[in-house]
Amino acid sequence: MIEIEGLTRKYGDLVAVDDVSFSIGKGEVVGLLGHNGAGKTTIMRMLTGYIEPTAGSVVIDGLPVSEQRLRIQRRLGYLSENAPLYPDMSVVRYLEYVADLRGVARADRPAALRLALERTWLADRALDPVATLSKGYKQRLGVAQAIVHEPEILILDEPTNGLDPAQIFQMRSLVGDLSRNATIIVSTHVLQEVEAVCERVIIMVQGRIAMDARLSELRQSNRLVVGLGNPADDAADRLGEIPGVAAVAPAEGPRGESYGLDLDAPMDEVAPGVARAAVEGGWDLYRLSEQARTLETVFREVSERGSHGG
């Protein structure tokens, strides 16, 4: 549904986005993750047609943004980093204005406004002037304007910015609800946001893609952690001789001595051999488990590689 090819954006000598390519299928919920300044917001602005790329292309549902910008923008919902709100308008009047801009039929507007207000928990503030809203409520209104026309594609730049923990939970629930009928891109520097609502992550480092993978794939580990009591001096060497074990290194553990085993064979084939080695060696086996791999671990690894030019 979304095809980005060779996307580049320069500001003078600064390369904000450098030859980025990826595709997103219909119905996907994708997190664009990176530190501040990694190029996420610039990509969002090029994708939505608000700025033009220096090079490369964006095609949405077969339509090039460079040629069909207004047509594509009608199908998008966009929460920018700083949503453009009009402080003198009331909440509902602002949403009515946005619905008009978005081409929502006059007869359909009351229902569209009601739904957007209810989804973003703004119904009881509908008549309040925008200027009186807190930062969290303004962020909710930014999301409301992005969804008032029921877009096919929803692009959210830091959607939980300024929200308290309860509001963050509500926003995650909303994204999950919207994902039933829309393709969603969430740009953020918050790892928990990606883990909570996305099924795929694209990690940006210094304007380039450092990783593009499904979260389920990232969590897969090829490392086994073994905790032993009273191991022999040559325990590490003996563990390294087990078929399927590629390397052995010390690891942290609550009891005895722990070892991390890097595997080059399926874990369920290697684990019985580790248990047999413990029995044959007369060692107490306190732990035999897969080392969990988190998004935080992956993000740290790719960020360090990217910062060193790897």
Order of alpha helices (4+ residues) and beta strands (2+ residues): beta-beta-beta-alpha-beta-beta-alpha-beta-alpha-alpha-alpha-beta-alpha-beta-alpha-beta-beta-alpha-beta-alpha-beta-beta-alpha-beta-alpha
